[in-house]
């Protein structure tokens, strides 16, 4: 069996690819199914699933609002997974839940490092969206503005989610 840290990273990457490629190919539901399996597996492995579920819910809420904001501002466009016009696609929101599964496992040792959280968000967020766009899952309406907005948003949201993860750590080490 793989060590929990490696397994967590591998499951996150598998869900990210399934969501992005599913959306790019016009079948976003496949990625959401994979994301749901990853979240259920994560909760099943947690010492306190209720605490992890709160963290995942907060990530879903914040992520959904942020993605909707990006759409409303006209910086990004999605062609698949839109249930309500102007609201973030469900596959993109599912990615926020999967990201939350990494916070108290593979990213656990970084949770107390706020400066690093800002930097990870500012660089990692835009890189992930750029990769998703190159794979065909989303479209930038204005590349520079979109990447800047994503970088700022993730620079803010990453430390916020790190703090939520610290408070609702269902994988707390004794």
C-alpha positions in Angstrom: 0.0 0.0 0.0 1.2 3.5 -0.8 2.1 5.8 2.1 -0.9 8.2 2.9 0.9 11.3 1.6 1.8 9.7 -1.8 -1.7 8.2 -2.1 -3.3 11.6 -1.3 -1.2 13.3 -4.0 -2.0 10.6 -6.5 -5.7 10.7 -5.8 -5.8 14.5 -6.1 -4.0 14.4 -9.4 -6.3 11.6 -10.8 -9.4 13.6 -9.8 -7.9 16.9 -11.3 -7.2 15.1 -14.6 -10.6 13.4 -14.6 -12.4 16.7 -14.0 -10.4 18.7 -16.5 -10.3 16.1 -19.2 -13.9 15.3 -18.7 -14.9 18.9 -19.1 -12.7 19.3 -22.1 -14.3 16.3 -23.8 -17.8 17.3 -22.9 -18.4 14.7 -20.2 -17.8 16.7 -16.9 -19.9 14.2 -14.9 -17.1 11.6 -15.2 -14.7 13.9 -13.4 -17.2 14.7 -10.7 -17.8 11.0 -10.1 -14.0 10.5 -9.6 -13.8 13.6 -7.4 -16.7 12.2 -5.3 -14.9 8.8 -4.9 -11.8 10.6 -3.8 -13.7 12.7 -1.2 -15.5 9.6 0.1 -12.2 7.7 0.4 -10.7 10.7 2.2 -13.6 10.9 4.7 -13.5 7.2 5.2 -9.8 7.3 6.2 -10.2 10.3 8.5 -10.0 9.9 12.2 -12.8 12.6 12.5 -14.8 12.6 9.2 -17.1 15.3 10.5 -14.3 17.8 10.9 -13.0 17.0 7.4 -16.5 17.4 6.0 -16.8 20.9 7.5 -13.5 21.8 5.8 -14.7 20.3 2.5 -18.0 22.2 2.7 -16.1 25.5 3.4 -13.8 24.9 0.4 -16.9 24.1 -1.8 -18.6 27.3 -0.7 -15.5 29.6 -1.1 -14.5 27.9 -4.3 -17.9 28.1 -5.8 -18.2 31.8 -5.0 -14.7 32.5 -6.4 -15.3 30.6 -9.6 -18.7 32.3 -10.1 -16.9 35.7 -9.5 -14.3 34.9 -12.2 -17.2 34.1 -14.6 -19.2 37.1 -13.7 -16.3 39.4 -14.2 -15.8 37.9 -17.7 -12.3 36.6 -17.1 -13.0 32.9 -17.7 -15.5 31.0 -19.8 -16.6 27.4 -19.4 -18.4 25.4 -22.0 -19.4 22.3 -20.0 -20.9 21.6 -16.6 -23.0 24.7 -16.2 -26.3 24.0 -14.6 -27.4 27.6 -13.9 -26.2 30.2 -16.3 -23.6 32.5 -14.7 -22.8 30.1 -11.8 -19.6 28.1 -11.7 -19.6 24.7 -13.4 -20.1 21.8 -11.0 -16.9 20.0 -12.1 -14.9 23.1 -11.2 -16.5 23.3 -7.7 -15.8 19.6 -7.3 -12.1 20.4 -7.7 -12.3 22.6 -4.6 -13.6 19.7 -2.6 -10.7 17.5 -3.9 -8.2 20.3 -3.1 -9.6 20.3 0.5 -8.7 16.6 0.8 -5.0 17.6 0.4 -4.9 20.2 3.2 -4.7 17.9 6.2 -2.7 15.2 4.5 -0.2 16.0 1.8 -0.1 19.8 2.6 -0.4 19.3 6.4 3.2 20.4 7.1 2.7 23.7 5.3 -0.5 24.8 7.1 1.3 27.0 9.6 3.4 28.8 6.9 1.2 31.7 5.8 3.7 33.3 3.5 4.2 30.0 1.7 0.5 29.6 1.4 0.2 33.0 -0.2 3.0 32.1 -2.6 1.6 28.7 -3.4 -1.8 30.2 -4.2 -0.4 33.0 -6.2 1.6 30.7 -8.4 -0.1 27.4 -8.3 -3.6 28.7 -8.9 -2.9 30.4 -12.2 -0.6 27.5 -13.3 -3.5 25.0 -12.7 -6.0 27.1 -14.6 -3.5 27.7 -17.5 -3.0 23.9 -17.7 -6.7 23.4 -17.7 -7.2 25.9 -20.5 -4.4 24.2 -22.6 -6.3 20.9 -22.1 -9.5 22.6 -23.3 -11.5 22.7 -20.1 -11.9 26.4 -19.9 -11.2 29.5 -21.9 -9.5 32.7 -20.8 -11.4 35.8 -22.1 -8.4 38.1 -21.3 -5.4 36.0 -20.4 -3.4 38.6 -18.5 -6.4 39.9 -16.5 -7.6 36.4 -15.8 -4.3 35.0 -14.6 -3.8 38.1 -12.4 -7.3 37.7 -10.8 -6.8 34.0 -10.3 -3.4 34.6 -8.7 -4.8 37.3 -6.3 -7.8 35.1 -5.5 -5.8 32.0 -4.8 -3.2 34.1 -2.8 -6.1 35.1 -0.5 -8.0 31.8 -0.5 -5.1 29.5 0.1 -4.1 30.8 3.5 -7.8 31.1 4.5 -8.3 27.4 3.6 -5.1 26.6 5.4 -6.5 28.2 8.6 -9.8 26.4 8.2 -7.9 23.1 7.8 -6.0 23.8 11.0 -9.2 24.3 12.9 -11.0 21.3 11.3 -8.3 18.7 11.1 -9.9 15.3 10.9 -6.5 13.8 10.5 -5.1 15.4 13.6 -1.8 13.8 14.7 -1.6 12.8 18.4 
